[in-house]
Amino acid sequence: MAIEVRKRENETASSMLYRFSKRVQHGGVVKEARKRQFTTRTANSTKRRAAALYRIERQTELQKTKKRGK
């Protein structure tokens, strides 16, 4: 999605920059960039399963030590 702004006759650089920034905002470029900024790929099923098993094992360990009073 390319946004193009050409300089008009007798137009200052600041007004051209203002027009460009407005087009970017109305075009949804900033919103889309922010949305894509923190997206992560999903881990494969074996990694998710291993992480879940680790969490369960860790929780049971903590519960055992809590029962022992440590």
N, C-alpha and C positions, 0 to 999 in steps of 0.2 A: 504494500500500500504506500506508494510514493506520493508525497505532497509537494507540489511545485508552486513557487511564488516567484514571479518575475517583477523586476523593478519597473515602476511606472515613471512617466516623465515627471521631473521635478519632485521626486519622492525621496525623502531622507531614508537613511539606513535603519533608523530606529522605527519609523512607521512601517517599513517593509518587514522588519523583524516582528513587530506587533501583529501585522496581518498573518504572518506565518504561524506565530504561536496560537492565534485564534483558530486558524484552520486545523492545526494539530489537535487542539482541544475539542473542537466540534467534530473532527473526524474520528475521535475515539482512540487515537494512537496511544496517548498517555495511559488511558484506562486499560487498554490491552497489554501494554508493556508491564504495568504494575501487576496485572493478573498473572502474567507468565513468569514473573520474576522469581517466585518461590515455589513453582510447581516441581514436584519430585517424581521420579519414576517409581513405579511400584516394584517392590522386591519380589523375587520369584518365590514360589510356594515353599520350597525347601528351606530357604532362609527364614521365612515367616514362621514356619513350623518349628524350626530350631530355636528361634527367639521366644516363641510361646512356651516351649518346653523349658527353656532356661528360666523364664519368669516364674513358671509354676514350681520348679525345683527350688528356686530362691525363696519363694513365699513359704513353702513348707519348711525349709531350713530355718527361716526367721520365726515361724510359729513354734518350732521345736525348742529353739533357744529361749523364746519367751516363756514357754511352759516350764523350762528348767529354772527360770528366774535369773538368767544372766543378762 
